[in-house]
């Protein structure tokens, strides 16, 4: 937030007759969070997603990084079973090497990172070193809340320092055929024309693919754990696009 931003808020508040800016902001955040809870997995994964291109000695390719900002992170994290298949499908459709989704609580200023595969888990472990949930699909990013300041620079430094996929790492759900990951449809009964993915074999939590994936992700052997922010503070960034 810049001084210019603060000045404009003050001017607009005066014009609109707003006496309590913080209260208005809190009400806006609550309204946004309520709307987010009703969005489809496709909308949550793709609504605020950016792609970053890398070319380094150990890793070359595109990484997608999506962010969901909310005052009620539990409402979003309760949708992990729906978000995961959407992330896998989006990763394949957009030819991404990795796809992350950070769920940020903008009130408590904390975030969780959703990991949709072993490559994501290995890279996040090397970059952030956060505590990972028992099922291996969520990493606690603590007070990191900004894609621009906290997420991408750390990932960039890790890749630039020579990170590469562990040679003996098993393949994740990206091995599933694209035609089995479902298709996008528009809900004809939804007034907002909600877009949803239907027909994915991953949407059934008891499917053999999901069972094998959960067992693989719950293992702890994904490379060394470390906080890259402390190890590589002086490195330059490598983000190309």
N, C-alpha and C positions, 0 to 999 in steps of 0.2 A: 504494500500500500504506500503510495507516494504522497507527498505534501499536496500535490495538485489534486489527487483523489479526495483527500480530506477537505480541501477547500471547496470542491464541487459538491460534496455531500452537504456541507454547511449551507451553501447557496441554495441547493435544491430543497433542503429541509425548510429553509426560510420561505421560499416561494410556495411550497406545498402546505405550510403551516404545521409541520411535524414538530412536536415538542420533545418527544423522547425517541431519538434515533435508534438507540439500542433495543428498545422494545419493538419498534417496527421491524428491525432486522431479525429479531428472534422469531417474530410471527411469520416473516417471510421464509426463514429457514424451516420452521415447522411445516408450513404449507408445502414447501419443496420436498421435504422428507416424506410427507404423506403421499404425495404424487409419485415419488420414486418407488415406494413400497408397492404401488399398483402397476408398475411398468413390467413388461415382459423381460425375460432374460436377455433376449436379443437387444432390446432397447438399453438395458443397463450396461451390457458389454460394449456396445457400439456407440452409445450416446456421447461419451467423452473419451474417445480413444485416439491416440496419436502414434504414428509409426516413426521409428528412428533407425537409420541405416548405419551399419558398422563394417569396417574392413580392417582387420588386424591379423596378426600372425597366427592366432589360435582360433579366431572366430570371424566369419564373414556372413552377413545376412541382415535381415530386417527383424526388429523387435517391436511388437505392439505393446503399448502401455495404456490401459484404461483406468479411469478414476471415477469413483462414485462418492460424492460428498453428501453427508447426511447428518442429522442430529440423532438418528436412531439406527446405529450400525447393525444391531441385532436383527432388525427387520430385513436387512439386505443379506446378512450372513445366513439367515434361515433359508435362503434361496440357493445355497451352494449346490444342492443336487440338480437344480435347473441351470445354474450359471456355468457349471463345469462342462456339460455337453455343448453349450453354446460357444464357450471359449475354444474347445477342441475343433468345432466346425469352422469357426471364424479363422482360426490359425491355419487350417488347411485351405480354406477358400481364398485367403489373402496371401498365401505362400510365405507365412511368417516362420522364423526359426524359433521364436519365443513369443508368448503372449501372457502378460500379467494383468491383474485387476486389483487395484488398491481400493479398499473401502475405508474412507476417512470420516471419523467423527469430528465434525467441525466445532463442537462445543467442548469436548474433552481433549481435543487436539491429540488424537492417537489414530493409528491405522493398522489394518490387517491386510496382508497380501495373499491373494488367492493363487495357488500354484496348480496349473492344469497338466503338468507333466514332469518327468524326471529332469529334463533340461532346465526348466524353470526353477525347479527345486535346487539343482546344483549351482546354477548361477546366483540365485538369491542367497544361498548359503555362503558362497564365496564373497558376495558383495556386502550383505547386511549382517549375516550371522545372527539373525533373530531367532527366538524360540519358535519351534515348529509344533503344531498340534499333533496329537497322537495318530491321527489318520494321515498326516503328512501333507495336507492340502492347504493349510493356513499358516502363514508366518506372521508373528507379532513384530511390527515395525516400530513399535514404541511411539515416540514423539515425531517421527518423520511424517510429514503431511503434504509436502509439496512435490509434485512431479518435476517441476523445473529446478528446484533447489536441492531436494533431498533424494529423489529416486534416480533420475537419469544420470546426473553427474557421477554418482557412486557406481552405477552399472557400467558407465563409460570407462571410468578409471580401472575397474576390474578387468574389462575386456582388453583395454590398452596394455595392461600389465602382463598380458599373455594368457588369460583364462581360456580354457577350451573344454569341451565336453569330456568327461572321464571316459577313457577308452572302453572300459568294461561295463559302461552304463546300459541298462536295458532300455528298449524302446517303449514309449508310452502309448497313449491312445491315438497318436498321429498315424499309427499303422493301420487304423480302421479305414476301410474303403470310404471315399467321400460320398458315394451314393447311398451309404448306410447311415450317414449322419443327419438325415432328414432334409426337409425343404421348408422354406419360409412361406407362410401363408398369412393373409389378412383376415382377422376375425370379423365376419360380416355383421355380427351382433354388437360389436363394440363401437360406440359413437366416435371414438378417437382413432378408429381403424388400427387397432393394435396389431403389430406384426409379431408372430410367434413361429417358432420352429417346431415342426411336427414330424413324427416318423423316425426319430433317431433311436438307434438301438441302445444308445447310452442313457436314454431317459429312463430306462428301467434299471433301478439301482441293484436289482438282483441278477442282471445280465452277466454272463460269464466274463465279458470284457471288463465291466465295472468291478466285479469281484477281484479279478486279477490285478487291475489297476490299483485298487485300494490296498491290496496286500503289498504291492511293490512300493507304493508311496509311503507306507507306514514304516519301511525299513529306514535305518538311520545312516546308512553308509552312502553318503552323497558328497564325499570330498571334505576338505578341511573347512571348519567354521571359523570365520574371522570377520572383524569389522573393518571393511575396506576404507571407511572414512578416516580411521586412525592411521592406517598403514600407508595411504597414498594421498595425503592432503595436498601435496605440492604438484601432483601430476596435472597435465593439461587435459582438457576434454577432447573427445574424439567424435562426438556426434556429428554426422555428416548431413543427415536429412531428417 
